[in-house]
């Protein structure tokens, strides 16, 4: 079991998810910074992460350990107030990032890839298809 705080797990998870998103967009042929930035918002904004968190929890139950890490991230008391999201949205997004960080730190690449594939499908269904250029 990982003993890191929810904040640390979310910090790592944010980096892992951001790298996955950037790699995904570049492989799809996007190279302009403006395009990369706007398209990445479908994945890395607190709002989209919170919506995916709700979907994931309802449709694809997390394991006991993953749910514990989600709650650890979600319940972490932050010293900062989010500027582009309300507190509830921010906490759900932090919970998701904590799961990503947990899976990365436990080297569970298979599960991380599975959740990433579900996230890509979710984003395309909710924010539009990200076309190959």
N, C-alpha and C positions, 0 to 999 in steps of 0.2 A: 504494500500500500504506500502511496505517495504521501509525504507529510507536509508538502508545501501549502502555503496559504492559497485561498482562492484568487487573490490578487496576482501571485506569482504564476499560478497555472494559467490565468487569463493573459498575462503578459506574454508568456511563451506561446499560448494558443493563438493570440492575435498575430504574432509573427509568422507562425506556420500557416494560418489561414490566408494571410496576405500574400505569402509566397505562392500558395496554391492558386489563388485567384490570378496573380500576375502571370504565372506560367501558363495557365489556362487561356488567358486572353492573348498572350503572345503567340501561343501555338495556333490560335484561331486567326492569326494574321494581323492583329492590331499592333501598330508600332507608334502611333502618334500619342504623345503624352495626354492630350486633351481627351482622346477616345478612351485610353486606358483608365484615366481617372474617373470619367463619367460612368463607364461600364462596370468598373470595380465596385461602385456604390451599391449595385444590386446584391453584392455579397458582404461587403465590409461595413456598411452603415449600421448603426445600432438598431435602426428600425427594421432593416431586412434581417439582421441576425435574430432579433426578438421574434419576428414573425416566423422565421424558420424554427426557432426553439419551440414555439407553441405547436407547430406542425409536427415536428420531430417527436415531441413528448406524446402527442395524440396518436400518431400513425405508426411510429417505429419506436416502441418502448426501449429505453436505455437499460443497460445492465444495472445491477445494484451499485457497483463501484462507479459507473459513469453518472448515475443519478446523484450519488453522494458528491462527486466532484462538481456537478452542475449546481447543486445546492450550495456547495462551498463557495463557488464563484458568485452565484446570485446573491447570497447573503452577506458577502464581504462588505463591510462598511467603508465606503470610499470617502476620502478627504476632499474630493473635488465634486463639483456639481456639473453634470453634463450640459454642454451648451446647445447641442442639437437634438436632444431627446429628453423625455421625462424620466424620472427616476426608475419607474417600473420597467420601461423599455431598456434603459441602460443596464439594469440588473439582469434581465433576461439575456441580453447580449453578452454580458460578462460571464454568465453561467455557461453559455455555449462555448465561449473562448476557453473557459476553464476545462471543459471536456476535451477540447482540441489539444490543449496543453498536456492534459493527463495522458491522452492516447499517444501523443508524441514522446513524452518522457518515459512511458512504459514500453516504447517501441512497438506499439500495436498498429503497425502500418496497414494491416488488412482492414481493421475496423475503421481506421481513419479514412482510408480510400472509400470504404462503403458509405460512410456518412458524407463524404465529399461528393460522391456520385449522386446521392439523394439531394444534396444541397444544390448541385448544378441543375438537376431536373426541376426542383422547386423554384429556383430563380428564373429559369426560362418560362415556366408555366405562369409565374406571377409578374414578371417584369419584362417578358418578351424574349424571343430567341436571340441569342448572340451568334450572329452569322459568321461563317468562315469567310475571310476575305481572300 
